[in-house]
Amino acid sequence: MKKQLSIEKALSAAVSKTFADMAFVDTLFVENGEKENLTFSQVIRIKIFSPRRGEIVLYLPKFCKKLIVENIYGDDWKTLHPTEIDDCLLEILNVLAGNFLTNYFGDSKKHDISLPEILFDKEELSSDKFYDFTFTADDNLFRISINI
């Protein structure tokens, strides 16, 4: 039987693969990064229903959003419609969640997740305990929080 990866290792691998494959961006996990002050402009959440209930939340500062969207579309941020920008960022989280769940639970476990959604406020998140993980994308911080 294959040993289960830690949340940190499963998430780091998922972030690296997702950002490299979709947005051509290299990412690095930041040790003790949860203590870093992060100013974000968007909260994107996806709910996990199985194999275990939980949530994955992506906190992106504007520079990270711009970097991801421009790399994926190959076009300037200012020329894109807000719906295109939102759809792009939602899809990043969707793929990232799938990669994380496969890494964490194995590819033989089926997983069921919600559609990703943009939240207006952190207050819309559950009150469950979240684990925070900070990463860099081109030397700019972003955070992913997980409860599972």
OpenMM code with the backbone's topology and positions (N, CA, C; nanometers):
from openmm import Vec3, app, unit

residues = "MET LYS LYS GLN LEU SER ILE GLU LYS ALA LEU SER ALA ALA VAL SER LYS THR PHE ALA ASP MET ALA PHE VAL ASP THR LEU PHE VAL GLU ASN GLY GLU LYS GLU ASN LEU THR PHE SER GLN VAL ILE ARG ILE LYS ILE PHE SER PRO ARG ARG GLY GLU ILE VAL LEU TYR LEU PRO LYS PHE CYS LYS LYS LEU ILE VAL GLU ASN ILE TYR GLY ASP ASP TRP LYS THR LEU HIS PRO THR GLU ILE ASP ASP CYS LEU LEU GLU ILE LEU ASN VAL LEU ALA GLY ASN PHE LEU THR ASN TYR PHE GLY ASP SER LYS LYS HIS ASP ILE SER LEU PRO GLU ILE LEU PHE ASP LYS GLU GLU LEU SER SER ASP LYS PHE TYR ASP PHE THR PHE THR ALA ASP ASP ASN LEU PHE ARG ILE SER ILE ASN ILE".split()
positions = [
    Vec3(0.0841, -0.1189, 0.0000),
    Vec3(0.0000, 0.0000, 0.0000),
    Vec3(0.0886, 0.1254, 0.0000),
    Vec3(0.0536, 0.2210, -0.0815),
    Vec3(0.1302, 0.3442, -0.0946),
    Vec3(0.1090, 0.4327, 0.0289),
    Vec3(0.2186, 0.4896, 0.0810),
    Vec3(0.2110, 0.5774, 0.1974),
    Vec3(0.1490, 0.7107, 0.1570),
    Vec3(0.0591, 0.7610, 0.2397),
    Vec3(-0.0074, 0.8887, 0.2137),
    Vec3(0.0888, 1.0039, 0.2385),
    Vec3(0.0922, 1.0983, 0.1441),
    Vec3(0.1740, 1.2182, 0.1595),
    Vec3(0.1139, 1.3081, 0.2665),
    Vec3(0.1970, 1.3919, 0.3267),
    Vec3(0.1456, 1.4928, 0.4188),
    Vec3(0.0675, 1.5959, 0.3369),
    Vec3(-0.0176, 1.6720, 0.4041),
    Vec3(-0.0925, 1.7778, 0.3360),
    Vec3(0.0053, 1.8741, 0.2686),
    Vec3(0.1109, 1.9115, 0.3391),
    Vec3(0.2084, 2.0061, 0.2850),
    Vec3(0.2732, 1.9541, 0.1560),
    Vec3(0.3171, 1.8295, 0.1575),
    Vec3(0.3831, 1.7734, 0.0389),
    Vec3(0.2842, 1.7550, -0.0756),
    Vec3(0.1648, 1.7078, -0.0451),
    Vec3(0.0634, 1.6886, -0.1492),
    Vec3(0.0241, 1.8223, -0.2116),
    Vec3(0.0101, 1.9246, -0.1275),
    Vec3(-0.0273, 2.0571, -0.1774),
    Vec3(0.0873, 2.1207, -0.2560),
    Vec3(0.2091, 2.1116, -0.2036),
    Vec3(0.3239, 2.1695, -0.2740),
    Vec3(0.3385, 2.1098, -0.4136),
    Vec3(0.3247, 1.9799, -0.4242),
    Vec3(0.3346, 1.9146, -0.5551),
    Vec3(0.2206, 1.9584, -0.6466),
    Vec3(0.0999, 1.9712, -0.5919),
    Vec3(-0.0160, 2.0134, -0.6713),
    Vec3(-0.0003, 2.1574, -0.7201),
    Vec3(0.0458, 2.2452, -0.6319),
    Vec3(0.0658, 2.3857, -0.6688),
    Vec3(0.1719, 2.3961, -0.7781),
    Vec3(0.2831, 2.3275, -0.7583),
    Vec3(0.3918, 2.3320, -0.8560),
    Vec3(0.3445, 2.2840, -0.9932),
    Vec3(0.2767, 2.1709, -0.9968),
    Vec3(0.2290, 2.1139, -1.1236),
    Vec3(0.1239, 2.2030, -1.1888),
    Vec3(0.0271, 2.2471, -1.1125),
    Vec3(-0.0828, 2.3265, -1.1675),
    Vec3(-0.0329, 2.4589, -1.2240),
    Vec3(0.0466, 2.5298, -1.1462),
    Vec3(0.0938, 2.6608, -1.1910),
    Vec3(0.1906, 2.6476, -1.3092),
    Vec3(0.2739, 2.5449, -1.3087),
    Vec3(0.3679, 2.5250, -1.4198),
    Vec3(0.2932, 2.4837, -1.5468),
    Vec3(0.2026, 2.3870, -1.5346),
    Vec3(0.1318, 2.3355, -1.6521),
    Vec3(0.0344, 2.4360, -1.7118),
    Vec3(-0.0362, 2.5090, -1.6273),
    Vec3(-0.1417, 2.5976, -1.6771),
    Vec3(-0.0943, 2.7399, -1.7018),
    Vec3(-0.0111, 2.7916, -1.6125),
    Vec3(0.0244, 2.9339, -1.6189),
    Vec3(0.1726, 2.9583, -1.6477),
    Vec3(0.2496, 2.8498, -1.6640),
    Vec3(0.3927, 2.8620, -1.6932),
    Vec3(0.4651, 2.9456, -1.5874),
    Vec3(0.4266, 2.9224, -1.4619),
    Vec3(0.4825, 2.9963, -1.3491),
    Vec3(0.5435, 2.8962, -1.2514),
    Vec3(0.6676, 2.9229, -1.2112),
    Vec3(0.7316, 2.8409, -1.1090),
    Vec3(0.6909, 2.8916, -0.9719),
    Vec3(0.6639, 2.7987, -0.8830),
    Vec3(0.6246, 2.8341, -0.7463),
    Vec3(0.7183, 2.7662, -0.6477),
    Vec3(0.7284, 2.8243, -0.5303),
    Vec3(0.8058, 2.7665, -0.4214),
    Vec3(0.7247, 2.7752, -0.2933),
    Vec3(0.7316, 2.6692, -0.2127),
    Vec3(0.6700, 2.6693, -0.0814),
    Vec3(0.7558, 2.7540, 0.0103),
    Vec3(0.6943, 2.8364, 0.0953),
    Vec3(0.7654, 2.9224, 0.1893),
    Vec3(0.7493, 2.8635, 0.3291),
    Vec3(0.8599, 2.8137, 0.3840),
    Vec3(0.8573, 2.7601, 0.5211),
    Vec3(0.8127, 2.8702, 0.6170),
    Vec3(0.7259, 2.8378, 0.7094),
    Vec3(0.6748, 2.9332, 0.8081),
    Vec3(0.6148, 3.0570, 0.7423),
    Vec3(0.5661, 3.0422, 0.6219),
    Vec3(0.5104, 3.1542, 0.5478),
    Vec3(0.3780, 3.2045, 0.6005),
    Vec3(0.3115, 3.1240, 0.6838),
    Vec3(0.1825, 3.1691, 0.7368),
    Vec3(0.1987, 3.2929, 0.8238),
    Vec3(0.3221, 3.3201, 0.8661),
    Vec3(0.3466, 3.4391, 0.9468),
    Vec3(0.3684, 3.5636, 0.8609),
    Vec3(0.3883, 3.5425, 0.7318),
    Vec3(0.4093, 3.6540, 0.6397),
    Vec3(0.2805, 3.7347, 0.6257),
    Vec3(0.2943, 3.8649, 0.6206),
    Vec3(0.1789, 3.9504, 0.5993),
    Vec3(0.1437, 3.9466, 0.4506),
    Vec3(0.0204, 3.9124, 0.4208),
    Vec3(-0.0219, 3.8967, 0.2822),
    Vec3(-0.1430, 3.9847, 0.2568),
    Vec3(-0.1316, 4.0696, 0.1571),
    Vec3(-0.2440, 4.1508, 0.1153),
    Vec3(-0.3016, 4.0870, -0.0102),
    Vec3(-0.4254, 4.0438, -0.0024),
    Vec3(-0.4855, 3.9752, -0.1161),
    Vec3(-0.6042, 4.0554, -0.1675),
    Vec3(-0.6353, 4.0309, -0.2933),
    Vec3(-0.7469, 4.1042, -0.3523),
    Vec3(-0.8601, 4.0110, -0.3910),
    Vec3(-0.8435, 3.8831, -0.3662),
    Vec3(-0.9498, 3.7902, -0.4020),
    Vec3(-0.9394, 3.6646, -0.3166),
    Vec3(-1.0561, 3.6097, -0.2818),
    Vec3(-1.0642, 3.4839, -0.2104),
    Vec3(-1.1438, 3.3894, -0.2994),
    Vec3(-1.0827, 3.2764, -0.3328),
    Vec3(-1.1493, 3.1782, -0.4180),
    Vec3(-1.1553, 3.0473, -0.3398),
    Vec3(-1.2741, 2.9869, -0.3360),
    Vec3(-1.2933, 2.8657, -0.2544),
    Vec3(-1.3521, 2.7540, -0.3379),
    Vec3(-1.3116, 2.6329, -0.3011),
    Vec3(-1.3745, 2.5134, -0.3551),
    Vec3(-1.4022, 2.4205, -0.2372),
    Vec3(-1.5197, 2.3619, -0.2354),
    Vec3(-1.5563, 2.2704, -0.1273),
    Vec3(-1.5269, 2.1272, -0.1709),
    Vec3(-1.4841, 2.0476, -0.0742),
    Vec3(-1.4568, 1.9059, -0.0970),
    Vec3(-1.5647, 1.8261, -0.0248),
    Vec3(-1.6269, 1.7338, -0.0968),
    Vec3(-1.7323, 1.6510, -0.0375),
    Vec3(-1.6839, 1.5091, -0.0079),
    Vec3(-1.5939, 1.4580, -0.0907),
    Vec3(-1.5373, 1.3255, -0.0652),
    Vec3(-1.4031, 1.3149, -0.1366),
    Vec3(-1.3119, 1.2354, -0.0852),
    Vec3(-1.3317, 1.1288, 0.0118),
    Vec3(-1.3438, 1.1768, 0.1565),
    Vec3(-1.3188, 1.3042, 0.1814),
    Vec3(-1.3389, 1.3629, 0.3127),
    Vec3(-1.3865, 1.5055, 0.2920),
    Vec3(-1.4707, 1.5548, 0.3799),
    Vec3(-1.5227, 1.6907, 0.3658),
    Vec3(-1.4158, 1.7935, 0.4014),
    Vec3(-1.4199, 1.9069, 0.3311),
    Vec3(-1.3261, 2.0134, 0.3593),
    Vec3(-1.3392, 2.1263, 0.2595),
    Vec3(-1.2417, 2.2149, 0.2607),
    Vec3(-1.2389, 2.3296, 0.1704),
    Vec3(-1.0940, 2.3619, 0.1355),
    Vec3(-1.0763, 2.4166, 0.0177),
    Vec3(-0.9475, 2.4727, -0.0222),
    Vec3(-0.9755, 2.6169, -0.0618),
    Vec3(-0.8950, 2.7075, -0.0060),
    Vec3(-0.9151, 2.8506, -0.0293),
    Vec3(-0.7852, 2.9091, -0.0838),
    Vec3(-0.7978, 2.9843, -0.1921),
    Vec3(-0.6837, 3.0465, -0.2573),
    Vec3(-0.6916, 3.1971, -0.2378),
    Vec3(-0.5864, 3.2537, -0.1787),
    Vec3(-0.5770, 3.3987, -0.1566),
    Vec3(-0.4723, 3.4540, -0.2522),
    Vec3(-0.5167, 3.5378, -0.3458),
    Vec3(-0.4269, 3.5896, -0.4477),
    Vec3(-0.4159, 3.7419, -0.4437),
    Vec3(-0.2946, 3.7923, -0.4270),
    Vec3(-0.2739, 3.9358, -0.4446),
    Vec3(-0.2923, 3.9702, -0.5928),
    Vec3(-0.3147, 4.0957, -0.6214),
    Vec3(-0.3425, 4.1377, -0.7590),
    Vec3(-0.2297, 4.0996, -0.8552),
    Vec3(-0.1037, 4.1161, -0.8133),
    Vec3(0.0052, 4.0828, -0.9040),
    Vec3(0.0003, 3.9360, -0.9457),
    Vec3(-0.0282, 3.8469, -0.8516),
    Vec3(-0.0358, 3.7041, -0.8838),
    Vec3(-0.1506, 3.6753, -0.9801),
    Vec3(-0.2635, 3.7379, -0.9557),
    Vec3(-0.3771, 3.7194, -1.0468),
    Vec3(-0.3393, 3.7636, -1.1877),
    Vec3(-0.2774, 3.8796, -1.1958),
    Vec3(-0.2376, 3.9357, -1.3251),
    Vec3(-0.1386, 3.8434, -1.3959),
    Vec3(-0.0390, 3.7949, -1.3236),
    Vec3(0.0618, 3.7055, -1.3784),
    Vec3(-0.0019, 3.5781, -1.4344),
    Vec3(-0.0876, 3.5159, -1.3567),
    Vec3(-0.1538, 3.3916, -1.3980),
    Vec3(-0.2388, 3.4144, -1.5225),
    Vec3(-0.3242, 3.5137, -1.5163),
    Vec3(-0.4192, 3.5392, -1.6247),
    Vec3(-0.3476, 3.5776, -1.7540),
    Vec3(-0.2502, 3.6648, -1.7443),
    Vec3(-0.1785, 3.7061, -1.8656),
    Vec3(-0.1007, 3.5898, -1.9268),
    Vec3(-0.0425, 3.5042, -1.8437),
    Vec3(0.0292, 3.3884, -1.8965),
    Vec3(-0.0639, 3.2883, -1.9623),
    Vec3(-0.1794, 3.2663, -1.9039),
    Vec3(-0.2731, 3.1690, -1.9609),
    Vec3(-0.3335, 3.2220, -2.0911),
    Vec3(-0.3793, 3.3446, -2.0895),
    Vec3(-0.4429, 3.4006, -2.2090),
    Vec3(-0.3423, 3.4520, -2.3115),
    Vec3(-0.2199, 3.4784, -2.2694),
    Vec3(-0.1219, 3.5341, -2.3610),
    Vec3(-0.1615, 3.6726, -2.4092),
    Vec3(-0.2292, 3.7445, -2.3207),
    Vec3(-0.2790, 3.8772, -2.3558),
    Vec3(-0.2678, 3.9678, -2.2337),
    Vec3(-0.2724, 4.0972, -2.2578),
    Vec3(-0.2635, 4.1943, -2.1502),
    Vec3(-0.3891, 4.1918, -2.0644),
    Vec3(-0.3709, 4.2018, -1.9354),
    Vec3(-0.4776, 4.2029, -1.8347),
    Vec3(-0.5878, 4.3023, -1.8700),
    Vec3(-0.5486, 4.4208, -1.9175),
    Vec3(-0.6444, 4.5286, -1.9439),
    Vec3(-0.7365, 4.4987, -2.0619),
    Vec3(-0.6969, 4.4066, -2.1491),
    Vec3(-0.7794, 4.3748, -2.2664),
    Vec3(-0.8818, 4.2656, -2.2379),
    Vec3(-0.8709, 4.2025, -2.1227),
    Vec3(-0.9584, 4.0894, -2.0899),
    Vec3(-1.0836, 4.1356, -2.0162),
    Vec3(-1.1915, 4.0685, -2.0435),
    Vec3(-1.3178, 4.0948, -1.9759),
    Vec3(-1.3093, 4.0387, -1.8328),
    Vec3(-1.3691, 4.1044, -1.7351),
    Vec3(-1.3651, 4.0534, -1.5969),
    Vec3(-1.4136, 3.9089, -1.5838),
    Vec3(-1.5084, 3.8677, -1.6656),
    Vec3(-1.5562, 3.7294, -1.6612),
    Vec3(-1.4463, 3.6328, -1.7041),
    Vec3(-1.3682, 3.6709, -1.8035),
    Vec3(-1.2568, 3.5862, -1.8478),
    Vec3(-1.1540, 3.5716, -1.7361),
    Vec3(-1.1265, 3.6808, -1.6685),
    Vec3(-1.0299, 3.6783, -1.5580),
    Vec3(-1.0798, 3.5867, -1.4468),
    Vec3(-1.2043, 3.6057, -1.4061),
    Vec3(-1.2610, 3.5228, -1.2993),
    Vec3(-1.2643, 3.3755, -1.3384),
    Vec3(-1.3086, 3.3447, -1.4602),
    Vec3(-1.3151, 3.2056, -1.5060),
    Vec3(-1.1777, 3.1396, -1.5033),
    Vec3(-1.0769, 3.2136, -1.5429),
    Vec3(-0.9398, 3.1636, -1.5444),
    Vec3(-0.8935, 3.1277, -1.4028),
    Vec3(-0.9176, 3.2170, -1.3092),
    Vec3(-0.8742, 3.1947, -1.1713),
    Vec3(-0.9536, 3.0824, -1.1050),
    Vec3(-1.0814, 3.0734, -1.1371),
    Vec3(-1.1629, 2.9639, -1.0845),
    Vec3(-1.1127, 2.8293, -1.1367),
    Vec3(-1.0753, 2.8255, -1.2627),
    Vec3(-1.0262, 2.7003, -1.3213),
    Vec3(-0.8915, 2.6597, -1.2618),
    Vec3(-0.8067, 2.7570, -1.2326),
    Vec3(-0.6795, 2.7253, -1.1658),
    Vec3(-0.7069, 2.6514, -1.0347),
    Vec3(-0.7998, 2.7031, -0.9539),
    Vec3(-0.8301, 2.6379, -0.8262),
    Vec3(-0.8941, 2.5013, -0.8489),
    Vec3(-0.9785, 2.4887, -0.9478),
    Vec3(-1.0424, 2.3607, -0.9776),
    Vec3(-0.9374, 2.2534, -1.0080),
    Vec3(-0.8443, 2.2859, -1.0950),
    Vec3(-0.7386, 2.1910, -1.1318),
    Vec3(-0.6464, 2.1654, -1.0124),
    Vec3(-0.6111, 2.2712, -0.9407),
    Vec3(-0.5257, 2.2568, -0.8240),
    Vec3(-0.5895, 2.1631, -0.7205),
    Vec3(-0.7184, 2.1796, -0.6961),
    Vec3(-0.7887, 2.0940, -0.5996),
    Vec3(-0.7856, 1.9483, -0.6447),
    Vec3(-0.8106, 1.9242, -0.7726),
    Vec3(-0.8052, 1.7870, -0.8245),
    Vec3(-0.6666, 1.7269, -0.8097),
    Vec3(-0.5633, 1.8049, -0.8418),
    Vec3(-0.4257, 1.7560, -0.8272),
    Vec3(-0.3924, 1.7278, -0.6809),
    Vec3(-0.4352, 1.8175, -0.5906),
    Vec3(-0.4090, 1.7969, -0.4480),
    Vec3(-0.4765, 1.6693, -0.3980),
    Vec3(-0.6041, 1.6522, -0.4302),
    Vec3(-0.6772, 1.5347, -0.3821),
    Vec3(-0.6174, 1.4051, -0.4360),
    Vec3(-0.5735, 1.4059, -0.5597),
    Vec3(-0.5086, 1.2881, -0.6166),
    Vec3(-0.3768, 1.2607, -0.5447),
    Vec3(-0.2984, 1.3658, -0.5189),
    Vec3(-0.1715, 1.3486, -0.4469),
    Vec3(-0.1944, 1.2997, -0.3041),
    Vec3(-0.2946, 1.3550, -0.2386),
    Vec3(-0.3156, 1.3275, -0.0964),
    Vec3(-0.3833, 1.1921, -0.0710),
    Vec3(-0.4852, 1.1605, -0.1509),
    Vec3(-0.5611, 1.0377, -0.1279),
    Vec3(-0.5254, 0.9246, -0.2239),
    Vec3(-0.4489, 0.9561, -0.3286),
    Vec3(-0.4143, 0.8548, -0.4275),
    Vec3(-0.5092, 0.8597, -0.5457),
    Vec3(-0.4625, 0.8084, -0.6581),
    Vec3(-0.5448, 0.8179, -0.7788),
    Vec3(-0.6531, 0.7121, -0.7867),
    Vec3(-0.6566, 0.6194, -0.6922),
    Vec3(-0.7636, 0.5194, -0.6929),
    Vec3(-0.8877, 0.5672, -0.6176),
    Vec3(-0.8745, 0.6731, -0.5380),
    Vec3(-0.9888, 0.7293, -0.4641),
    Vec3(-1.0612, 0.8313, -0.5510),
    Vec3(-1.1912, 0.8147, -0.5634),
    Vec3(-1.2707, 0.9146, -0.6341),
    Vec3(-1.2906, 1.0344, -0.5422),
    Vec3(-1.2921, 1.1518, -0.6021),
    Vec3(-1.3202, 1.2695, -0.5213),
    Vec3(-1.4343, 1.3485, -0.5834),
    Vec3(-1.5067, 1.4138, -0.4948),
    Vec3(-1.6227, 1.4936, -0.5343),
    Vec3(-1.6013, 1.6338, -0.4778),
    Vec3(-1.5998, 1.7322, -0.5686),
    Vec3(-1.5772, 1.8709, -0.5278),
    Vec3(-1.6850, 1.9600, -0.5882),
    Vec3(-1.7039, 2.0758, -0.5272),
    Vec3(-1.7992, 2.1737, -0.5791),
    Vec3(-1.7359, 2.2498, -0.6943),
    Vec3(-1.8138, 2.3337, -0.7562),
    Vec3(-1.7572, 2.4301, -0.8487),
    Vec3(-1.6860, 2.5357, -0.7645),
    Vec3(-1.5728, 2.5858, -0.8102),
    Vec3(-1.5054, 2.6911, -0.7339),
    Vec3(-1.5887, 2.8192, -0.7371),
    Vec3(-1.5712, 2.9015, -0.6342),
    Vec3(-1.6482, 3.0257, -0.6264),
    Vec3(-1.5626, 3.1380, -0.5718),
    Vec3(-1.5951, 3.2574, -0.6166),
    Vec3(-1.5286, 3.3767, -0.5663),
    Vec3(-1.6091, 3.4293, -0.4492),
    Vec3(-1.5417, 3.4510, -0.3381),
    Vec3(-1.6075, 3.5023, -0.2188),
    Vec3(-1.5799, 3.6518, -0.2061),
    Vec3(-1.6743, 3.7211, -0.1519),
    Vec3(-1.6583, 3.8644, -0.1313),
    Vec3(-1.5858, 3.8948, -0.0016),
    Vec3(-1.5862, 3.7969, 0.0893),
    Vec3(-1.5359, 3.8232, 0.2227),
    Vec3(-1.4916, 3.6923, 0.2862),
    Vec3(-1.3864, 3.6960, 0.3663),
    Vec3(-1.3409, 3.5769, 0.4380),
    Vec3(-1.4468, 3.5266, 0.5361),
    Vec3(-1.5386, 3.6121, 0.5730),
    Vec3(-1.6420, 3.5738, 0.6692),
    Vec3(-1.7343, 3.4648, 0.6141),
    Vec3(-1.7337, 3.4459, 0.4818),
    Vec3(-1.8167, 3.3430, 0.4200),
    Vec3(-1.7583, 3.2027, 0.4364),
    Vec3(-1.6355, 3.1941, 0.4863),
    Vec3(-1.5713, 3.0645, 0.5059),
    Vec3(-1.6269, 2.9975, 0.6311),
    Vec3(-1.6139, 2.8643, 0.6344),
    Vec3(-1.6584, 2.7916, 0.7529),
    Vec3(-1.5691, 2.8302, 0.8715),
    Vec3(-1.6133, 2.7978, 0.9888),
    Vec3(-1.5357, 2.8296, 1.1086),
    Vec3(-1.4398, 2.7157, 1.1448),
    Vec3(-1.4295, 2.6156, 1.0575),
    Vec3(-1.3399, 2.5038, 1.0834),
    Vec3(-1.1943, 2.5497, 1.0855),
    Vec3(-1.1094, 2.4685, 1.1439),
    Vec3(-0.9658, 2.4968, 1.1516),
    Vec3(-0.9034, 2.4814, 1.0131),
    Vec3(-0.8335, 2.5843, 0.9694),
    Vec3(-0.7638, 2.5827, 0.8413),
    Vec3(-0.6133, 2.5746, 0.8652),
    Vec3(-0.5455, 2.5060, 0.7751),
    Vec3(-0.4001, 2.5037, 0.7723),
    Vec3(-0.3577, 2.5969, 0.6596),
    Vec3(-0.2692, 2.6907, 0.6901),
    Vec3(-0.2258, 2.7903, 0.5926),
    Vec3(-0.0905, 2.7525, 0.5344),
    Vec3(-0.0788, 2.7675, 0.4023),
    Vec3(0.0448, 2.7392, 0.3306),
    Vec3(0.0727, 2.8563, 0.2379),
    Vec3(0.1940, 2.9086, 0.2474),
    Vec3(0.2328, 3.0243, 0.1672),
    Vec3(0.3306, 2.9803, 0.0589),
    Vec3(0.3133, 3.0387, -0.0580),
    Vec3(0.3978, 3.0079, -0.1736),
    Vec3(0.4409, 3.1390, -0.2382),
    Vec3(0.5424, 3.1283, -0.3238),
    Vec3(0.5794, 3.2421, -0.4070),
    Vec3(0.5562, 3.2052, -0.5523),
    Vec3(0.5186, 3.3048, -0.6292),
    Vec3(0.5098, 3.2949, -0.7750),
    Vec3(0.5855, 3.4161, -0.8264),
    Vec3(0.6977, 3.3926, -0.8909),
    Vec3(0.7845, 3.5036, -0.9339),
    Vec3(0.8109, 3.6004, -0.8186),
    Vec3(0.8478, 3.5460, -0.7055),
    Vec3(0.8848, 3.6218, -0.5854),
    Vec3(0.7696, 3.6995, -0.5219),
    Vec3(0.6473, 3.6677, -0.5556),
    Vec3(0.5306, 3.7316, -0.4945),
    Vec3(0.4517, 3.6276, -0.4175),
    Vec3(0.4158, 3.6628, -0.2952),
    Vec3(0.3481, 3.5682, -0.2064),
    Vec3(0.2013, 3.5503, -0.2404),
    Vec3(0.1549, 3.4251, -0.2249),
    Vec3(0.0122, 3.3953, -0.2233),
    Vec3(-0.0086, 3.2830, -0.1229),
    Vec3(-0.1314, 3.2627, -0.0813),
    Vec3(-0.1588, 3.1662, 0.0255),
    Vec3(-0.2718, 3.0717, -0.0155),
    Vec3(-0.2599, 2.9501, 0.0329),
    Vec3(-0.3665, 2.8512, 0.0190),
    Vec3(-0.3962, 2.8006, 0.1586),
    Vec3(-0.5241, 2.7973, 0.1928),
    Vec3(-0.5671, 2.7435, 0.3223),
    Vec3(-0.6526, 2.6200, 0.2962),
    Vec3(-0.6338, 2.5193, 0.3805),
    Vec3(-0.7052, 2.3932, 0.3636),
    Vec3(-0.7621, 2.3498, 0.4979),
    Vec3(-0.8835, 2.3031, 0.4943),
    Vec3(-0.9335, 2.2253, 0.6069),
    Vec3(-0.9824, 2.0928, 0.5491),
    Vec3(-0.9334, 1.9875, 0.6049),
    Vec3(-0.9679, 1.8546, 0.5543),
    Vec3(-0.9552, 1.7529, 0.6650),
] * unit.nanometer
topology = app.Topology()
chain = topology.addChain("A")
for resn in residues:
    res = topology.addResidue(resn, chain)
    for name in ("N", "CA", "C"):
        topology.addAtom(name, app.Element.getBySymbol(name[0]), res)
